[in-house]
Amino acid sequence: MPLFSFSSSSEQKIRHALSSEPLGPYNSELLDLSILTFEPRKMETVCDVLEKKLIKILLQAHKSSFPKVDHLTRSRSLSTKNSHSFAPPQRSHTFSPQKRQNEFVSQLVTLKCLTVIVYLCQWGSGSFMNWLRLKYTSIVQPLATLAFSPTYASAIYAKVDAVVRFCEDDDALRVSRDSLDNMRLEMRFGGSERLAARSLDGTGQPPLVKLSPKQF
């Protein structure tokens, strides 16, 4: 069936981007995923895999004996507007080698999920942002209450910070997307060609398709 075929292809792409391999996701994979978010059924597949991965990670963390940050303290920082800075908490290092390896894999996948989400915030569809804004308090924000190894902690907390900011601050999201549009324009045009392109619509803005504020 055609439906099964493209759903399977979409699922393979997102699962490959979130694999436990030490490298990735690559730029080409992220670009492919951003394109999928403009097709509703394919976007649903991407979002479903992301949600299930993060829910599984959170459930495993709650079942483990790993130390966690005080929930109220971290929640206060998350609820403070324009103040989403998370300091990595301390964690224990008394676990068996196998358990520690499993945790490192889980943390790597966590980082990959967040990397994909941040990229899709900046390059994906307005529909993806609508979905994320319904889900981020349950699948992204709680990650800020968990303790991670020094290898991944800073990167994970920084990406949680970015996702929360993009979900709660329309201006921050718009500025980020606009700056990336401008960067893309710089790569396509140079000098007078760039200036000419920017003057095409008479506003001085790059002649690129942008999401309307209503989509945020």
N, C-alpha and C positions, 0 to 999 in steps of 0.2 A: 504494500500500500504506500502511496506517495507520502501520506502524512507520517507514517512510521519512519519512512526513510529520512526525511529531513529532520524529524525530531531526534532520531538517533545520531545524525551528523552533528546537530547542535549540541547534544549531550556529550558527544565525544570531544568536541572542541573545548567545552568548559571543564570537563573532567581532566583532560590533558593539561590544561593551564593550571589546574589545582593539584597536579600529581605530587607525589612525595619525592620526586627527583630533586636534587639540590639546586639545579638551575631552573630558570623560568619564573613566571611566565614571560615569554619573549614579546617584543613589540608587535610582531606580526600576529601573534595569538590574541593580544589585547585589542588590536585593530579589528580582527575578525569578530571578536565578541561585541565590540561596540556597534558594528554593523548589524549584528543579530538583534540588538535591542530596538531597532527600528521596524522589526517584523514581529507583531504581537505574539504569535505562537512560539516563535523561536526565543523571544525574550522571556516568555513564561518558563521555558526549559532552563535557560541560563539562571533565572532567579530561583527556580525550584532547587537546582543543584547547590547554589550558593547558600540558600537558607538551610537545607538539610545538612550541609557540611558544618555550618556554624552552630546549629543546634546540637549536633553530635559532639562537637568540641566542648560546648558549654556543659552538656550533660556529663561528659567524661571528667571534666574539671571538678564538678560538684561531687562526683563520686570518689575522687581521689583525695589523698591526705595533704595535698599541696597547700601551703599557706596562701591566704588571700588577703587583699587589702580590705580594711574595715569598710563595709558597704555604705554606711552613712557618710563617712568622710569622703569617699570617692563620689557618692551620689551628689553631695553638695557641690563639688567641683564641676560635675557634669551639668548641674542645673543652673550654674552661674553663667549668664549671657556673656559672650565674648571672653570667656575664661575657661578654655578647654585644654589645660596643660596638665598632663599626667606624668608623675614621677614614678619610675620603675620601683616597685617594692622589692624587698629582700626575699629570698627563697632559700629553702633548705637544700642541701646537696648530699643527703644521706640515703639516696635511693639505689636500688640495684642497677647494674649496668643496662640490663634489658629494659627495665621500666624507664630509666632515663632516656634511652634511645627512642622508645615509643613516645615519650613526651616531646623530645626534640622534633620528631616527625610531625606530631600534632601541632606544635608551635610553628613549624615551617608551613604547614597547610593553612594555619590561621593567617600567617603573614601573606600568603599567596591570595587567600580570599579577600583580604583587605586591599591588597594591591589591585586586584581586579575591580573591586567596588570603587576605589578612588578613581581609577582610570575611567570607569563608566560614568561616574559623576561628572567628569570633565569632558568626555567625548561621546557619551551615550545619549539616548533619547530622553525627552521629557517624561515619557511613560515609565522609564526605568527609575527616574527620580521620584515619581509619584509612588511607585512600589516601595522604594527604599524608605521614604518618609513614613510609610505605614509600618515598616518592619524594624527600623534601626534601633529603637529603644529595647527591642527584645533579642535581636541577634548581633548587634554591634556594640552598643553601649555597655552591656554587661562584661564585655572583654576587658574593660578598663578596671574591673574589680579583681581580676585574676593576676597572679604572680607568674612571670615568665623568666626564663633564663637570660643572663646578660647578652647572650648571642642574638636574641630576637626582641627583647623587651622594648628597647628604645624605638625600633622601627614599628612595632605593633602599636605602641601607645601613640606614636605620631600619626599613624594612619587612622586609628580610632578618632583621634582629635580632629583630623581632616574631615572624616565622614560626618561626625556630629556637627561640625561647623557648616558644612555644605547643606545638611538637612535642616538646620535651624536658622541659617542666615542666607536669605535670597541674594543679598548683595555680594557676599563672599563667593557664592557659587557663580554668579554672573561675571564677576571680575576675573575669576579663575578661568572660566570658559573663554572670555574675551581675550585674555592674555595669551591663551593657547592659540586662538584664532589668529591673533597678530603674529605669533611666532611662525605659524604655518604660512602666513602671507609672506613673511620675510624670507622663508625658504623657497617660495615659488617665484618671487619677484625681486628685482634689485634696482636700487637707485630710482631713476626717472620712471621706470616701468611701474614700480611700486606706488609712486606718488600719483601716477596717472590712474592706476587701478583704484586707489582710494578716493579719487575725485569723481568716479563714475556716477555715484548716486547723489552727488552734491552735498553730502553730509560730512565728508572726510573719514567715513567709516569704511573698513574693508568690505569689498563686495562679496561677502560670504554669507551663506544662509545661516541664520541664528535662530535659536529657539525663542519664542515669544515669552515675555514674563508670565503669561497665563499658564505656560507649561511647567513653571516652577512652583 
